[in-house]
Amino acid sequence: MSRLMEVSFGRVSRSRRPGLLARIDQAFALHRSRARLAQLDARLLADVGLDRSTAEAEANRPVWDAPSHWSQ
């Protein structure tokens, strides 16, 4: 109810840190995204401005190695 009141009165509430399940879901999504990046051919990689070595380096990064702004 208080969240609804904050939204209706135009107040901005502080963002809360995502729960454990949300963070696990984000980690799996990041893993899937990186795995798909590794499967792209040279033409598609060129479309997004990457070369094969950069794509492989990104795909091989551990799940916990993500920029902090991705989780906001």
PDB file of N, CA, C, O and CB in Angstrom:
ATOM      1  N   MET A   1       0.815  -1.185   0.000  1.00  0.00           N
ATOM      2  CA  MET A   1       0.000   0.000   0.000  1.00  0.00           C
ATOM      3  C   MET A   1       0.866   1.260   0.000  1.00  0.00           C
ATOM      4  O   MET A   1       0.565   2.220  -0.709  1.00  0.00           O
ATOM      5  CB  MET A   1      -0.931  -0.008   1.196  1.00  0.00           C
ATOM      6  N   SER A   2       1.931   1.259   0.786  1.00  0.00           N
ATOM      7  CA  SER A   2       2.764   2.458   0.824  1.00  0.00           C
ATOM      8  C   SER A   2       3.422   2.712  -0.527  1.00  0.00           C
ATOM      9  O   SER A   2       3.601   3.866  -0.916  1.00  0.00           O
ATOM     10  CB  SER A   2       3.832   2.331   1.913  1.00  0.00           C
ATOM     11  N   ARG A   3       3.783   1.653  -1.248  1.00  0.00           N
ATOM     12  CA  ARG A   3       4.367   1.818  -2.580  1.00  0.00           C
ATOM     13  C   ARG A   3       3.362   2.479  -3.516  1.00  0.00           C
ATOM     14  O   ARG A   3       3.711   3.362  -4.298  1.00  0.00           O
ATOM     15  CB  ARG A   3       4.819   0.456  -3.152  1.00  0.00           C
ATOM     16  N   LEU A   4       2.132   2.045  -3.425  1.00  0.00           N
ATOM     17  CA  LEU A   4       1.085   2.641  -4.249  1.00  0.00           C
ATOM     18  C   LEU A   4       0.920   4.114  -3.914  1.00  0.00           C
ATOM     19  O   LEU A   4       0.758   4.940  -4.812  1.00  0.00           O
ATOM     20  CB  LEU A   4      -0.244   1.898  -4.058  1.00  0.00           C
ATOM     21  N   MET A   5       0.958   4.447  -2.642  1.00  0.00           N
ATOM     22  CA  MET A   5       0.843   5.844  -2.245  1.00  0.00           C
ATOM     23  C   MET A   5       2.032   6.655  -2.743  1.00  0.00           C
ATOM     24  O   MET A   5       1.866   7.793  -3.180  1.00  0.00           O
ATOM     25  CB  MET A   5       0.728   5.958  -0.729  1.00  0.00           C
ATOM     26  N   GLU A   6       3.226   6.080  -2.681  1.00  0.00           N
ATOM     27  CA  GLU A   6       4.406   6.792  -3.145  1.00  0.00           C
ATOM     28  C   GLU A   6       4.311   7.074  -4.636  1.00  0.00           C
ATOM     29  O   GLU A   6       4.667   8.161  -5.091  1.00  0.00           O
ATOM     30  CB  GLU A   6       5.670   5.993  -2.837  1.00  0.00           C
ATOM     31  N   VAL A   7       3.834   6.103  -5.392  1.00  0.00           N
ATOM     32  CA  VAL A   7       3.705   6.289  -6.833  1.00  0.00           C
ATOM     33  C   VAL A   7       2.616   7.308  -7.139  1.00  0.00           C
ATOM     34  O   VAL A   7       2.798   8.181  -7.989  1.00  0.00           O
ATOM     35  CB  VAL A   7       3.397   4.952  -7.527  1.00  0.00           C
ATOM     36  N   SER A   8       1.495   7.199  -6.453  1.00  0.00           N
ATOM     37  CA  SER A   8       0.393   8.106  -6.770  1.00  0.00           C
ATOM     38  C   SER A   8       0.686   9.542  -6.360  1.00  0.00           C
ATOM     39  O   SER A   8       0.155  10.468  -6.974  1.00  0.00           O
ATOM     40  CB  SER A   8      -0.873   7.636  -6.096  1.00  0.00           C
ATOM     41  N   PHE A   9       1.508   9.756  -5.347  1.00  0.00           N
ATOM     42  CA  PHE A   9       1.849  11.107  -4.935  1.00  0.00           C
ATOM     43  C   PHE A   9       3.140  11.603  -5.585  1.00  0.00           C
ATOM     44  O   PHE A   9       3.612  12.693  -5.264  1.00  0.00           O
ATOM     45  CB  PHE A   9       1.975  11.167  -3.433  1.00  0.00           C
ATOM     46  N   GLY A  10       3.707  10.822  -6.483  1.00  0.00           N
ATOM     47  CA  GLY A  10       4.880  11.255  -7.219  1.00  0.00           C
ATOM     48  C   GLY A  10       6.183  11.145  -6.457  1.00  0.00           C
ATOM     49  O   GLY A  10       7.191  11.704  -6.888  1.00  0.00           O
ATOM     50  N   ARG A  11       6.193  10.455  -5.361  1.00  0.00           N
ATOM     51  CA  ARG A  11       7.427  10.276  -4.610  1.00  0.00           C
ATOM     52  C   ARG A  11       8.219   9.132  -5.209  1.00  0.00           C
ATOM     53  O   ARG A  11       7.654   8.146  -5.681  1.00  0.00           O
ATOM     54  CB  ARG A  11       7.136  10.016  -3.119  1.00  0.00           C
ATOM     55  N   VAL A  12       9.508   9.272  -5.184  1.00  0.00           N
ATOM     56  CA  VAL A  12      10.384   8.227  -5.696  1.00  0.00           C
ATOM     57  C   VAL A  12      10.941   7.472  -4.503  1.00  0.00           C
ATOM     58  O   VAL A  12      11.598   8.054  -3.640  1.00  0.00           O
ATOM     59  CB  VAL A  12      11.532   8.818  -6.585  1.00  0.00           C
ATOM     60  N   SER A  13      10.682   6.195  -4.459  1.00  0.00           N
ATOM     61  CA  SER A  13      11.205   5.401  -3.350  1.00  0.00           C
ATOM     62  C   SER A  13      12.606   4.910  -3.691  1.00  0.00           C
ATOM     63  O   SER A  13      12.987   4.843  -4.860  1.00  0.00           O
ATOM     64  CB  SER A  13      10.270   4.206  -3.035  1.00  0.00           C
ATOM     65  N   ARG A  14      13.353   4.574  -2.671  1.00  0.00           N
ATOM     66  CA  ARG A  14      14.693   4.029  -2.873  1.00  0.00           C
ATOM     67  C   ARG A  14      14.591   2.637  -3.477  1.00  0.00           C
ATOM     68  O   ARG A  14      13.757   1.831  -3.066  1.00  0.00           O
ATOM     69  CB  ARG A  14      15.481   3.989  -1.542  1.00  0.00           C
ATOM     70  N   SER A  15      15.438   2.365  -4.446  1.00  0.00           N
ATOM     71  CA  SER A  15      15.418   1.034  -5.045  1.00  0.00           C
ATOM     72  C   SER A  15      16.039   0.040  -4.073  1.00  0.00           C
ATOM     73  O   SER A  15      17.028   0.328  -3.399  1.00  0.00           O
ATOM     74  CB  SER A  15      16.172   1.021  -6.403  1.00  0.00           C
ATOM     75  N   ARG A  16      15.443  -1.106  -4.024  1.00  0.00           N
ATOM     76  CA  ARG A  16      15.938  -2.149  -3.145  1.00  0.00           C
ATOM     77  C   ARG A  16      16.818  -3.102  -3.929  1.00  0.00           C
ATOM     78  O   ARG A  16      16.667  -3.249  -5.141  1.00  0.00           O
ATOM     79  CB  ARG A  16      14.778  -2.903  -2.481  1.00  0.00           C
ATOM     80  N   ARG A  17      17.713  -3.731  -3.247  1.00  0.00           N
ATOM     81  CA  ARG A  17      18.580  -4.727  -3.852  1.00  0.00           C
ATOM     82  C   ARG A  17      17.742  -5.938  -4.222  1.00  0.00           C
ATOM     83  O   ARG A  17      16.905  -6.372  -3.430  1.00  0.00           O
ATOM     84  CB  ARG A  17      19.739  -5.120  -2.897  1.00  0.00           C
ATOM     85  N   PRO A  18      17.952  -6.494  -5.413  1.00  0.00           N
ATOM     86  CA  PRO A  18      17.133  -7.638  -5.826  1.00  0.00           C
ATOM     87  C   PRO A  18      17.364  -8.843  -4.910  1.00  0.00           C
ATOM     88  O   PRO A  18      18.456  -9.033  -4.376  1.00  0.00           O
ATOM     89  CB  PRO A  18      17.444  -8.018  -7.285  1.00  0.00           C
ATOM     90  N   GLY A  19      16.333  -9.636  -4.743  1.00  0.00           N
ATOM     91  CA  GLY A  19      16.412 -10.823  -3.906  1.00  0.00           C
ATOM     92  C   GLY A  19      17.287 -11.898  -4.521  1.00  0.00           C
ATOM     93  O   GLY A  19      17.763 -11.770  -5.649  1.00  0.00           O
ATOM     94  N   LEU A  20      17.486 -12.946  -3.766  1.00  0.00           N
ATOM     95  CA  LEU A  20      18.363 -14.041  -4.193  1.00  0.00           C
ATOM     96  C   LEU A  20      17.873 -14.675  -5.490  1.00  0.00           C
ATOM     97  O   LEU A  20      18.663 -14.895  -6.408  1.00  0.00           O
ATOM     98  CB  LEU A  20      18.457 -15.104  -3.097  1.00  0.00           C
ATOM     99  N   LEU A  21      16.581 -14.971  -5.573  1.00  0.00           N
ATOM    100  CA  LEU A  21      16.064 -15.606  -6.785  1.00  0.00           C
ATOM    101  C   LEU A  21      16.213 -14.697  -8.004  1.00  0.00           C
ATOM    102  O   LEU A  21      16.504 -15.172  -9.101  1.00  0.00           O
ATOM    103  CB  LEU A  21      14.597 -15.986  -6.596  1.00  0.00           C
ATOM    104  N   ALA A  22      16.017 -13.412  -7.817  1.00  0.00           N
ATOM    105  CA  ALA A  22      16.180 -12.473  -8.929  1.00  0.00           C
ATOM    106  C   ALA A  22      17.633 -12.431  -9.385  1.00  0.00           C
ATOM    107  O   ALA A  22      17.908 -12.372 -10.584  1.00  0.00           O
ATOM    108  CB  ALA A  22      15.710 -11.065  -8.523  1.00  0.00           C
ATOM    109  N   ARG A  23      18.561 -12.460  -8.436  1.00  0.00           N
ATOM    110  CA  ARG A  23      19.982 -12.444  -8.811  1.00  0.00           C
ATOM    111  C   ARG A  23      20.386 -13.741  -9.504  1.00  0.00           C
ATOM    112  O   ARG A  23      21.192 -13.718 -10.434  1.00  0.00           O
ATOM    113  CB  ARG A  23      20.860 -12.219  -7.570  1.00  0.00           C
ATOM    114  N   ILE A  24      19.836 -14.870  -9.064  1.00  0.00           N
ATOM    115  CA  ILE A  24      20.114 -16.149  -9.733  1.00  0.00           C
ATOM    116  C   ILE A  24      19.559 -16.121 -11.147  1.00  0.00           C
ATOM    117  O   ILE A  24      20.215 -16.579 -12.083  1.00  0.00           O
ATOM    118  CB  ILE A  24      19.508 -17.336  -8.938  1.00  0.00           C
ATOM    119  N   ASP A  25      18.357 -15.588 -11.307  1.00  0.00           N
ATOM    120  CA  ASP A  25      17.747 -15.474 -12.630  1.00  0.00           C
ATOM    121  C   ASP A  25      18.593 -14.582 -13.541  1.00  0.00           C
ATOM    122  O   ASP A  25      18.777 -14.895 -14.717  1.00  0.00           O
ATOM    123  CB  ASP A  25      16.317 -14.915 -12.516  1.00  0.00           C
ATOM    124  N   GLN A  26      19.106 -13.478 -13.005  1.00  0.00           N
ATOM    125  CA  GLN A  26      19.973 -12.590 -13.781  1.00  0.00           C
ATOM    126  C   GLN A  26      21.260 -13.305 -14.193  1.00  0.00           C
ATOM    127  O   GLN A  26      21.751 -13.117 -15.306  1.00  0.00           O
ATOM    128  CB  GLN A  26      20.305 -11.325 -12.971  1.00  0.00           C
ATOM    129  N   ALA A  27      21.802 -14.123 -13.293  1.00  0.00           N
ATOM    130  CA  ALA A  27      23.034 -14.847 -13.601  1.00  0.00           C
ATOM    131  C   ALA A  27      22.804 -15.856 -14.731  1.00  0.00           C
ATOM    132  O   ALA A  27      23.633 -15.980 -15.631  1.00  0.00           O
ATOM    133  CB  ALA A  27      23.562 -15.566 -12.343  1.00  0.00           C
ATOM    134  N   PHE A  28      21.677 -16.575 -14.683  1.00  0.00           N
ATOM    135  CA  PHE A  28      21.376 -17.518 -15.759  1.00  0.00           C
ATOM    136  C   PHE A  28      21.145 -16.803 -17.080  1.00  0.00           C
ATOM    137  O   PHE A  28      21.575 -17.279 -18.130  1.00  0.00           O
ATOM    138  CB  PHE A  28      20.155 -18.353 -15.404  1.00  0.00           C
ATOM    139  N   ALA A  29      20.468 -15.658 -17.032  1.00  0.00           N
ATOM    140  CA  ALA A  29      20.233 -14.878 -18.254  1.00  0.00           C
ATOM    141  C   ALA A  29      21.549 -14.404 -18.850  1.00  0.00           C
ATOM    142  O   ALA A  29      21.729 -14.442 -20.068  1.00  0.00           O
ATOM    143  CB  ALA A  29      19.320 -13.672 -17.962  1.00  0.00           C
ATOM    144  N   LEU A  30      22.465 -13.960 -18.008  1.00  0.00           N
ATOM    145  CA  LEU A  30      23.774 -13.521 -18.482  1.00  0.00           C
ATOM    146  C   LEU A  30      24.539 -14.687 -19.095  1.00  0.00           C
ATOM    147  O   LEU A  30      25.189 -14.531 -20.128  1.00  0.00           O
ATOM    148  CB  LEU A  30      24.583 -12.897 -17.335  1.00  0.00           C
ATOM    149  N   HIS A  31      24.466 -15.846 -18.466  1.00  0.00           N
ATOM    150  CA  HIS A  31      25.137 -17.035 -18.994  1.00  0.00           C
ATOM    151  C   HIS A  31      24.574 -17.409 -20.369  1.00  0.00           C
ATOM    152  O   HIS A  31      25.331 -17.698 -21.296  1.00  0.00           O
ATOM    153  CB  HIS A  31      24.984 -18.220 -18.014  1.00  0.00           C
ATOM    154  N   ARG A  32      23.246 -17.403 -20.496  1.00  0.00           N
ATOM    155  CA  ARG A  32      22.626 -17.723 -21.792  1.00  0.00           C
ATOM    156  C   ARG A  32      23.027 -16.706 -22.856  1.00  0.00           C
ATOM    157  O   ARG A  32      23.310 -17.075 -23.995  1.00  0.00           O
ATOM    158  CB  ARG A  32      21.091 -17.767 -21.661  1.00  0.00           C
ATOM    159  N   SER A  33      23.050 -15.442 -22.488  1.00  0.00           N
ATOM    160  CA  SER A  33      23.412 -14.391 -23.433  1.00  0.00           C
ATOM    161  C   SER A  33      24.846 -14.558 -23.926  1.00  0.00           C
ATOM    162  O   SER A  33      25.119 -14.435 -25.120  1.00  0.00           O
ATOM    163  CB  SER A  33      23.237 -13.018 -22.791  1.00  0.00           C
ATOM    164  N   ARG A  34      25.741 -14.833 -23.014  1.00  0.00           N
ATOM    165  CA  ARG A  34      27.142 -15.021 -23.396  1.00  0.00           C
ATOM    166  C   ARG A  34      27.325 -16.285 -24.226  1.00  0.00           C
ATOM    167  O   ARG A  34      28.142 -16.301 -25.148  1.00  0.00           O
ATOM    168  CB  ARG A  34      28.028 -15.080 -22.153  1.00  0.00           C
ATOM    169  N   ALA A  35      26.586 -17.337 -23.918  1.00  0.00           N
ATOM    170  CA  ALA A  35      26.676 -18.564 -24.712  1.00  0.00           C
ATOM    171  C   ALA A  35      26.186 -18.321 -26.143  1.00  0.00           C
ATOM    172  O   ALA A  35      26.775 -18.829 -27.098  1.00  0.00           O
ATOM    173  CB  ALA A  35      25.856 -19.694 -24.052  1.00  0.00           C
ATOM    174  N   ARG A  36      25.117 -17.552 -26.288  1.00  0.00           N
ATOM    175  CA  ARG A  36      24.610 -17.222 -27.630  1.00  0.00           C
ATOM    176  C   ARG A  36      25.587 -16.339 -28.393  1.00  0.00           C
ATOM    177  O   ARG A  36      25.749 -16.484 -29.604  1.00  0.00           O
ATOM    178  CB  ARG A  36      23.250 -16.523 -27.531  1.00  0.00           C
ATOM    179  N   LEU A  37      26.233 -15.430 -27.688  1.00  0.00           N
ATOM    180  CA  LEU A  37      27.240 -14.572 -28.319  1.00  0.00           C
ATOM    181  C   LEU A  37      28.365 -15.412 -28.915  1.00  0.00           C
ATOM    182  O   LEU A  37      28.854 -15.117 -30.005  1.00  0.00           O
ATOM    183  CB  LEU A  37      27.809 -13.567 -27.301  1.00  0.00           C
ATOM    184  N   ALA A  38      28.771 -16.449 -28.203  1.00  0.00           N
ATOM    185  CA  ALA A  38      29.852 -17.314 -28.685  1.00  0.00           C
ATOM    186  C   ALA A  38      29.448 -18.086 -29.938  1.00  0.00           C
ATOM    187  O   ALA A  38      30.313 -18.524 -30.696  1.00  0.00           O
ATOM    188  CB  ALA A  38      30.270 -18.291 -27.592  1.00  0.00           C
ATOM    189  N   GLN A  39      28.157 -18.258 -30.165  1.00  0.00           N
ATOM    190  CA  GLN A  39      27.685 -19.038 -31.314  1.00  0.00           C
ATOM    191  C   GLN A  39      27.458 -18.200 -32.571  1.00  0.00           C
ATOM    192  O   GLN A  39      27.188 -18.756 -33.635  1.00  0.00           O
ATOM    193  CB  GLN A  39      26.406 -19.742 -30.954  1.00  0.00           C
ATOM    194  N   LEU A  40      27.562 -16.882 -32.470  1.00  0.00           N
ATOM    195  CA  LEU A  40      27.322 -16.033 -33.632  1.00  0.00           C
ATOM    196  C   LEU A  40      28.431 -16.192 -34.669  1.00  0.00           C
ATOM    197  O   LEU A  40      29.597 -16.379 -34.323  1.00  0.00           O
ATOM    198  CB  LEU A  40      27.207 -14.569 -33.206  1.00  0.00           C
ATOM    199  N   ASP A  41      28.052 -16.116 -35.938  1.00  0.00           N
ATOM    200  CA  ASP A  41      29.063 -16.176 -36.989  1.00  0.00           C
ATOM    201  C   ASP A  41      29.711 -14.801 -37.182  1.00  0.00           C
ATOM    202  O   ASP A  41      29.277 -13.813 -36.591  1.00  0.00           O
ATOM    203  CB  ASP A  41      28.439 -16.671 -38.315  1.00  0.00           C
ATOM    204  N   ALA A  42      30.747 -14.752 -38.008  1.00  0.00           N
ATOM    205  CA  ALA A  42      31.537 -13.529 -38.195  1.00  0.00           C
ATOM    206  C   ALA A  42      30.693 -12.365 -38.717  1.00  0.00           C
ATOM    207  O   ALA A  42      30.911 -11.218 -38.327  1.00  0.00           O
ATOM    208  CB  ALA A  42      32.688 -13.797 -39.156  1.00  0.00           C
ATOM    209  N   ARG A  43      29.737 -12.652 -39.591  1.00  0.00           N
ATOM    210  CA  ARG A  43      28.892 -11.596 -40.143  1.00  0.00           C
ATOM    211  C   ARG A  43      28.033 -10.956 -39.065  1.00  0.00           C
ATOM    212  O   ARG A  43      27.925  -9.731 -39.002  1.00  0.00           O
ATOM    213  CB  ARG A  43      28.007 -12.150 -41.252  1.00  0.00           C
ATOM    214  N   LEU A  44      27.421 -11.777 -38.215  1.00  0.00           N
ATOM    215  CA  LEU A  44      26.583 -11.236 -37.146  1.00  0.00           C
ATOM    216  C   LEU A  44      27.417 -10.513 -36.093  1.00  0.00           C
ATOM    217  O   LEU A  44      26.977  -9.506 -35.538  1.00  0.00           O
ATOM    218  CB  LEU A  44      25.775 -12.354 -36.492  1.00  0.00           C
ATOM    219  N   LEU A  45      28.603 -11.014 -35.820  1.00  0.00           N
ATOM    220  CA  LEU A  45      29.483 -10.327 -34.872  1.00  0.00           C
ATOM    221  C   LEU A  45      29.877  -8.955 -35.414  1.00  0.00           C
ATOM    222  O   LEU A  45      29.947  -7.980 -34.665  1.00  0.00           O
ATOM    223  CB  LEU A  45      30.745 -11.174 -34.585  1.00  0.00           C
ATOM    224  N   ALA A  46      30.132  -8.887 -36.717  1.00  0.00           N
ATOM    225  CA  ALA A  46      30.472  -7.602 -37.335  1.00  0.00           C
ATOM    226  C   ALA A  46      29.295  -6.628 -37.237  1.00  0.00           C
ATOM    227  O   ALA A  46      29.493  -5.423 -37.083  1.00  0.00           O
ATOM    228  CB  ALA A  46      30.878  -7.802 -38.814  1.00  0.00           C
ATOM    229  N   ASP A  47      28.067  -7.155 -37.328  1.00  0.00           N
ATOM    230  CA  ASP A  47      26.888  -6.304 -37.206  1.00  0.00           C
ATOM    231  C   ASP A  47      26.811  -5.612 -35.846  1.00  0.00           C
ATOM    232  O   ASP A  47      26.332  -4.482 -35.746  1.00  0.00           O
ATOM    233  CB  ASP A  47      25.635  -7.125 -37.435  1.00  0.00           C
ATOM    234  N   VAL A  48      27.286  -6.293 -34.799  1.00  0.00           N
ATOM    235  CA  VAL A  48      27.245  -5.693 -33.458  1.00  0.00           C
ATOM    236  C   VAL A  48      28.577  -5.072 -33.070  1.00  0.00           C
ATOM    237  O   VAL A  48      28.746  -4.612 -31.941  1.00  0.00           O
ATOM    238  CB  VAL A  48      26.851  -6.739 -32.426  1.00  0.00           C
ATOM    239  N   GLY A  49      29.521  -5.056 -34.003  1.00  0.00           N
ATOM    240  CA  GLY A  49      30.788  -4.369 -33.784  1.00  0.00           C
ATOM    241  C   GLY A  49      31.806  -5.155 -32.986  1.00  0.00           C
ATOM    242  O   GLY A  49      32.643  -4.568 -32.301  1.00  0.00           O
ATOM    243  N   LEU A  50      31.748  -6.482 -33.063  1.00  0.00           N
ATOM    244  CA  LEU A  50      32.704  -7.327 -32.337  1.00  0.00           C
ATOM    245  C   LEU A  50      33.457  -8.222 -33.298  1.00  0.00           C
ATOM    246  O   LEU A  50      32.975  -8.541 -34.385  1.00  0.00           O
ATOM    247  CB  LEU A  50      31.989  -8.177 -31.276  1.00  0.00           C
ATOM    248  N   ASP A  51      34.643  -8.622 -32.882  1.00  0.00           N
ATOM    249  CA  ASP A  51      35.354  -9.652 -33.629  1.00  0.00           C
ATOM    250  C   ASP A  51      35.295 -10.947 -32.833  1.00  0.00           C
ATOM    251  O   ASP A  51      34.838 -10.958 -31.690  1.00  0.00           O
ATOM    252  CB  ASP A  51      36.833  -9.233 -33.912  1.00  0.00           C
ATOM    253  N   ARG A  52      35.753 -12.030 -33.433  1.00  0.00           N
ATOM    254  CA  ARG A  52      35.651 -13.348 -32.814  1.00  0.00           C
ATOM    255  C   ARG A  52      36.375 -13.407 -31.470  1.00  0.00           C
ATOM    256  O   ARG A  52      35.836 -13.968 -30.515  1.00  0.00           O
ATOM    257  CB  ARG A  52      36.213 -14.406 -33.749  1.00  0.00           C
ATOM    258  N   SER A  53      37.566 -12.851 -31.370  1.00  0.00           N
ATOM    259  CA  SER A  53      38.334 -12.947 -30.126  1.00  0.00           C
ATOM    260  C   SER A  53      37.655 -12.174 -28.992  1.00  0.00           C
ATOM    261  O   SER A  53      37.663 -12.627 -27.848  1.00  0.00           O
ATOM    262  CB  SER A  53      39.759 -12.420 -30.339  1.00  0.00           C
ATOM    263  N   THR A  54      37.076 -11.026 -29.297  1.00  0.00           N
ATOM    264  CA  THR A  54      36.360 -10.256 -28.270  1.00  0.00           C
ATOM    265  C   THR A  54      35.118 -11.006 -27.811  1.00  0.00           C
ATOM    266  O   THR A  54      34.818 -11.044 -26.618  1.00  0.00           O
ATOM    267  CB  THR A  54      35.970  -8.863 -28.805  1.00  0.00           C
ATOM    268  N   ALA A  55      34.398 -11.600 -28.751  1.00  0.00           N
ATOM    269  CA  ALA A  55      33.193 -12.359 -28.406  1.00  0.00           C
ATOM    270  C   ALA A  55      33.541 -13.575 -27.547  1.00  0.00           C
ATOM    271  O   ALA A  55      32.842 -13.874 -26.579  1.00  0.00           O
ATOM    272  CB  ALA A  55      32.456 -12.804 -29.682  1.00  0.00           C
ATOM    273  N   GLU A  56      34.609 -14.268 -27.897  1.00  0.00           N
ATOM    274  CA  GLU A  56      35.016 -15.429 -27.100  1.00  0.00           C
ATOM    275  C   GLU A  56      35.488 -15.017 -25.712  1.00  0.00           C
ATOM    276  O   GLU A  56      35.222 -15.712 -24.731  1.00  0.00           O
ATOM    277  CB  GLU A  56      36.122 -16.200 -27.814  1.00  0.00           C
ATOM    278  N   ALA A  57      36.180 -13.900 -25.629  1.00  0.00           N
ATOM    279  CA  ALA A  57      36.632 -13.419 -24.320  1.00  0.00           C
ATOM    280  C   ALA A  57      35.425 -13.086 -23.442  1.00  0.00           C
ATOM    281  O   ALA A  57      35.412 -13.412 -22.255  1.00  0.00           O
ATOM    282  CB  ALA A  57      37.549 -12.174 -24.478  1.00  0.00           C
ATOM    283  N   GLU A  58      34.423 -12.444 -24.018  1.00  0.00           N
ATOM    284  CA  GLU A  58      33.209 -12.121 -23.257  1.00  0.00           C
ATOM    285  C   GLU A  58      32.463 -13.387 -22.863  1.00  0.00           C
ATOM    286  O   GLU A  58      31.976 -13.493 -21.738  1.00  0.00           O
ATOM    287  CB  GLU A  58      32.288 -11.200 -24.075  1.00  0.00           C
ATOM    288  N   ALA A  59      32.368 -14.340 -23.769  1.00  0.00           N
ATOM    289  CA  ALA A  59      31.647 -15.584 -23.488  1.00  0.00           C
ATOM    290  C   ALA A  59      32.323 -16.406 -22.399  1.00  0.00           C
ATOM    291  O   ALA A  59      31.656 -17.160 -21.690  1.00  0.00           O
ATOM    292  CB  ALA A  59      31.527 -16.415 -24.753  1.00  0.00           C
ATOM    293  N   ASN A  60      33.621 -16.270 -22.260  1.00  0.00           N
ATOM    294  CA  ASN A  60      34.351 -17.059 -21.266  1.00  0.00           C
ATOM    295  C   ASN A  60      34.457 -16.388 -19.900  1.00  0.00           C
ATOM    296  O   ASN A  60      35.038 -16.957 -18.976  1.00  0.00           O
ATOM    297  CB  ASN A  60      35.726 -17.351 -21.774  1.00  0.00           C
ATOM    298  N   ARG A  61      33.907 -15.194 -19.765  1.00  0.00           N
ATOM    299  CA  ARG A  61      33.935 -14.517 -18.459  1.00  0.00           C
ATOM    300  C   ARG A  61      33.009 -15.246 -17.483  1.00  0.00           C
ATOM    301  O   ARG A  61      31.971 -15.767 -17.890  1.00  0.00           O
ATOM    302  CB  ARG A  61      33.512 -13.018 -18.597  1.00  0.00           C
ATOM    303  N   PRO A  62      33.373 -15.286 -16.213  1.00  0.00           N
ATOM    304  CA  PRO A  62      32.482 -15.928 -15.235  1.00  0.00           C
ATOM    305  C   PRO A  62      31.205 -15.112 -15.034  1.00  0.00           C
ATOM    306  O   PRO A  62      31.178 -13.910 -15.301  1.00  0.00           O
ATOM    307  CB  PRO A  62      33.207 -16.111 -13.888  1.00  0.00           C
ATOM    308  N   VAL A  63      30.166 -15.764 -14.569  1.00  0.00           N
ATOM    309  CA  VAL A  63      28.862 -15.137 -14.410  1.00  0.00           C
ATOM    310  C   VAL A  63      28.927 -13.946 -13.449  1.00  0.00           C
ATOM    311  O   VAL A  63      28.252 -12.940 -13.670  1.00  0.00           O
ATOM    312  CB  VAL A  63      27.846 -16.161 -13.910  1.00  0.00           C
ATOM    313  N   TRP A  64      29.713 -14.047 -12.413  1.00  0.00           N
ATOM    314  CA  TRP A  64      29.774 -12.966 -11.430  1.00  0.00           C
ATOM    315  C   TRP A  64      30.579 -11.768 -11.931  1.00  0.00           C
ATOM    316  O   TRP A  64      30.615 -10.732 -11.267  1.00  0.00           O
ATOM    317  CB  TRP A  64      30.374 -13.478 -10.137  1.00  0.00           C
ATOM    318  N   ASP A  65      31.221 -11.896 -13.087  1.00  0.00           N
ATOM    319  CA  ASP A  65      32.014 -10.805 -13.646  1.00  0.00           C
ATOM    320  C   ASP A  65      31.161 -10.030 -14.650  1.00  0.00           C
ATOM    321  O   ASP A  65      31.325 -10.160 -15.863  1.00  0.00           O
ATOM    322  CB  ASP A  65      33.311 -11.347 -14.320  1.00  0.00           C
ATOM    323  N   ALA A  66      30.256  -9.226 -14.116  1.00  0.00           N
ATOM    324  CA  ALA A  66      29.395  -8.393 -14.955  1.00  0.00           C
ATOM    325  C   ALA A  66      29.470  -6.964 -14.455  1.00  0.00           C
ATOM    326  O   ALA A  66      29.641  -6.740 -13.257  1.00  0.00           O
ATOM    327  CB  ALA A  66      27.923  -8.906 -14.947  1.00  0.00           C
ATOM    328  N   PRO A  67      29.346  -5.999 -15.344  1.00  0.00           N
ATOM    329  CA  PRO A  67      29.369  -4.601 -14.894  1.00  0.00           C
ATOM    330  C   PRO A  67      28.255  -4.335 -13.886  1.00  0.00           C
ATOM    331  O   PRO A  67      27.161  -4.886 -14.010  1.00  0.00           O
ATOM    332  CB  PRO A  67      29.234  -3.645 -16.094  1.00  0.00           C
ATOM    333  N   SER A  68      28.522  -3.511 -12.908  1.00  0.00           N
ATOM    334  CA  SER A  68      27.553  -3.257 -11.844  1.00  0.00           C
ATOM    335  C   SER A  68      26.279  -2.592 -12.372  1.00  0.00           C
ATOM    336  O   SER A  68      25.204  -2.785 -11.804  1.00  0.00           O
ATOM    337  CB  SER A  68      28.183  -2.384 -10.767  1.00  0.00           C
ATOM    338  N   HIS A  69      26.388  -1.810 -13.451  1.00  0.00           N
ATOM    339  CA  HIS A  69      25.190  -1.134 -13.963  1.00  0.00           C
ATOM    340  C   HIS A  69      24.202  -2.102 -14.613  1.00  0.00           C
ATOM    341  O   HIS A  69      23.053  -1.724 -14.843  1.00  0.00           O
ATOM    342  CB  HIS A  69      25.588  -0.068 -14.969  1.00  0.00           C
ATOM    343  N   TRP A  70      24.606  -3.331 -14.913  1.00  0.00           N
ATOM    344  CA  TRP A  70      23.692  -4.309 -15.492  1.00  0.00           C
ATOM    345  C   TRP A  70      22.659  -4.780 -14.481  1.00  0.00           C
ATOM    346  O   TRP A  70      21.561  -5.182 -14.868  1.00  0.00           O
ATOM    347  CB  TRP A  70      24.467  -5.498 -16.028  1.00  0.00           C
ATOM    348  N   SER A  71      22.979  -4.738 -13.217  1.00  0.00           N
ATOM    349  CA  SER A  71      22.052  -5.252 -12.205  1.00  0.00           C
ATOM    350  C   SER A  71      21.122  -4.174 -11.672  1.00  0.00           C
ATOM    351  O   SER A  71      20.350  -4.443 -10.753  1.00  0.00           O
ATOM    352  CB  SER A  71      22.823  -5.866 -11.058  1.00  0.00           C
ATOM    353  N   GLN A  72      21.167  -2.980 -12.208  1.00  0.00           N
ATOM    354  CA  GLN A  72      20.306  -1.911 -11.709  1.00  0.00           C
ATOM    355  C   GLN A  72      19.042  -1.809 -12.508  1.00  0.00           C
ATOM    356  O   GLN A  72      18.199  -0.958 -12.224  1.00  0.00           O
ATOM    357  CB  GLN A  72      21.029  -0.591 -11.731  1.00  0.00           C
TER     358      GLN A  72
END
